[in-house]
Amino acid sequence: MNGGPNRLWVKRAKRTGRLALFFIDPKNMWRWVLLQTRLVETIGDGADEHIDRLSQRYLGMPYRNPKIDRLIVKLEPSGSRSWS
């Protein structure tokens, strides 16, 4: 993942070492998955290039906000729950 170091979710992940990701099917709100993760590391080097690649892939254009530093946030799954 990629985020700014001052974002609440990044600060909380650094403080607790955990992060939960919740995905909902846009066509059926009762179909979802909760992924519990453990923070492996945060990396500053290459984070700007990483967010550009993600933005290019999903939005079709590079992402640039020079006012915000970026971090690559590496996570490891530790558990999951789902409903479908």
Backbone torsions as a table, in degrees:
resi	resn	phi	psi	omega
1	MET	NA	169.8	-178.3
2	ASN	-140.5	132.1	-179.4
3	GLY	-156.5	166.8	176.9
4	GLY	-81.2	143.0	-177.2
5	PRO	-64.1	-18.7	179.5
6	ASN	-97.0	2.5	176.8
7	ARG	-70.4	142.7	-177.7
8	LEU	-59.2	-42.7	-177.3
9	TRP	-65.9	-33.6	178.4
10	VAL	-71.0	-44.7	178.1
11	LYS	-60.3	-43.6	-179.3
12	ARG	-66.1	-40.7	178.3
13	ALA	-63.1	-40.4	178.0
14	LYS	-66.2	-38.9	-177.5
15	ARG	-71.4	-43.5	-174.3
16	THR	-97.0	-22.2	-176.6
17	GLY	78.4	9.3	-178.1
18	ARG	-133.0	157.8	176.0
19	LEU	-155.4	139.8	176.7
20	ALA	-113.7	135.0	178.0
21	LEU	-115.2	130.7	-175.8
22	PHE	-120.1	120.9	-178.4
23	PHE	-116.4	130.4	179.2
24	ILE	-118.8	135.1	175.4
25	ASP	-67.6	121.0	-177.7
26	PRO	-65.2	-18.6	180.0
27	LYS	-93.5	-15.2	-179.0
28	ASN	-150.3	100.0	-174.6
29	MET	-65.3	-14.2	178.9
30	TRP	-85.5	-4.8	177.7
31	ARG	-104.3	113.8	-174.6
32	TRP	-150.7	166.4	173.5
33	VAL	-141.2	137.5	175.3
34	LEU	-111.9	121.5	-179.6
35	LEU	-109.8	116.8	176.5
36	GLN	-92.1	134.1	-175.4
37	THR	-132.4	163.6	175.0
38	ARG	-116.0	136.0	178.2
39	LEU	-71.8	122.8	178.6
40	VAL	-90.2	-51.4	178.8
41	GLU	-168.7	161.6	170.2
42	THR	-120.5	138.1	-175.4
43	ILE	-129.5	129.5	177.3
44	GLY	-88.1	-35.0	-178.2
45	ASP	-67.0	125.9	177.4
46	GLY	84.5	1.6	-176.7
47	ALA	-68.3	-35.0	178.0
48	ASP	-65.1	-42.9	178.1
49	GLU	-65.9	-37.1	179.6
50	HIS	-62.9	-46.7	-179.7
51	ILE	-67.5	-32.0	175.7
52	ASP	-64.4	-43.0	178.6
53	ARG	-64.5	-42.5	178.2
54	LEU	-62.9	-44.6	179.9
55	SER	-64.4	-41.2	178.6
56	GLN	-62.5	-41.4	-179.0
57	ARG	-66.2	-45.7	-172.2
58	TYR	-96.7	-24.9	-178.2
59	LEU	-115.0	-13.7	179.4
60	GLY	79.7	14.1	178.4
61	MET	-152.5	153.9	179.1
62	PRO	-68.6	151.9	178.0
63	TYR	-104.8	129.4	176.3
64	ARG	-146.0	122.4	169.3
65	ASN	-138.8	90.2	-173.0
66	PRO	-63.3	-12.9	-178.9
67	LYS	-79.2	-14.3	-175.0
68	ILE	-116.3	125.9	171.3
69	ASP	-72.1	154.4	-178.7
70	ARG	-122.4	154.4	174.5
71	LEU	-133.0	141.1	167.8
72	ILE	-86.6	126.5	-178.3
73	VAL	-110.4	112.5	-179.7
74	LYS	-97.0	129.1	-176.9
75	LEU	-122.5	154.3	176.0
76	GLU	-126.1	127.7	179.6
77	PRO	-61.5	140.1	176.9
78	SER	-125.4	-11.3	178.4
79	GLY	179.5	166.1	178.5
80	SER	-154.6	157.5	173.4
81	ARG	-140.7	150.9	179.0
82	SER	-151.4	164.4	176.0
83	TRP	-147.0	130.7	177.2
84	SER	-144.9	NA	NA
